[in-house]
Amino acid sequence: MVRCTRDGCGWESIAPSESAAQAQYADHLVTEHARRVDADIPEGMVQVRLDEGDEWRTMTVEQATAFHEAVHGDD
């Protein structure tokens, strides 16, 4: 089972496998916690930040995944 790590969010996956749970979690994050902005981001890159007051960081998806895992660990 995968749970959302956002404060105040009680979302949990219901899936037959870990990979299916991760896919549900990714969809949940995009649907519920992401927003579209008008920014000049290079192809293949994403922008992430930890909190509302933090600066946006531009990185590859792989770097963003490692960044997320370093911050959230096994949450």
N, C-alpha and C positions, 0 to 999 in steps of 0.2 A: 504494500500500500504506500502511496506517495501522498504527502500532505503539503498544502501550500504554506510557504514560510512567511508570507506577508502578514504583518500585524493585523489582527482582527478578522482574518479570513479563515473560515472553517472548512474550506474545500478539501476533499479527500478523493483519491482515485478509487474506482471500482473496475478492476481489470483482471484478465486471466493470467497476465505475465508482467514482469518488471518493465519490459520494453513497451508494452501497451500502456502501462501506468505512466511511464515517462512521456509518451506521446499525448496522453490525456492532459498531463500537467502542462506541457508546452502549449497545447491548445487553450487551456484555462488561463495561463499567464497572458497570452495574446488577447484573448477575448475579454478578460476581466481587469487586467492590470496594465495594459499597454495602450498607448495612444499614438496616432499618426501625427507627425510634425513635418513642417517644411524645412528640411535641412539638407545641406550639401554633404552627403556621406558617400564615399567612394564605393563602387560596385564590390560586393562581397564582404563589406564591413558592416558592423553594427555599432550603436552607441549604447552605453550602459552607465548607470550611476547607482550608488548605494542608497542615498536618501535624497529627499527633495532639495536640500541645500547644497548637495555635492555637485561638482563639475562633471559634465558628460565626458566619457572616455570613448574614443573611437578605436575599435580593435576588430580582429577577425572573429568569426563565430567560435573557432577553436579557443582563442584567447579568452573570449567571454565565458565560455564553458568552464575553463580552468579558473578564471576569476570568481565565478559563481561558486564553484566547489571549494575554493580557498576561503571564501567568506562564510558560506553556509555549511560546509562540511557535510555531515550525514543527516542534516535536518530532514 
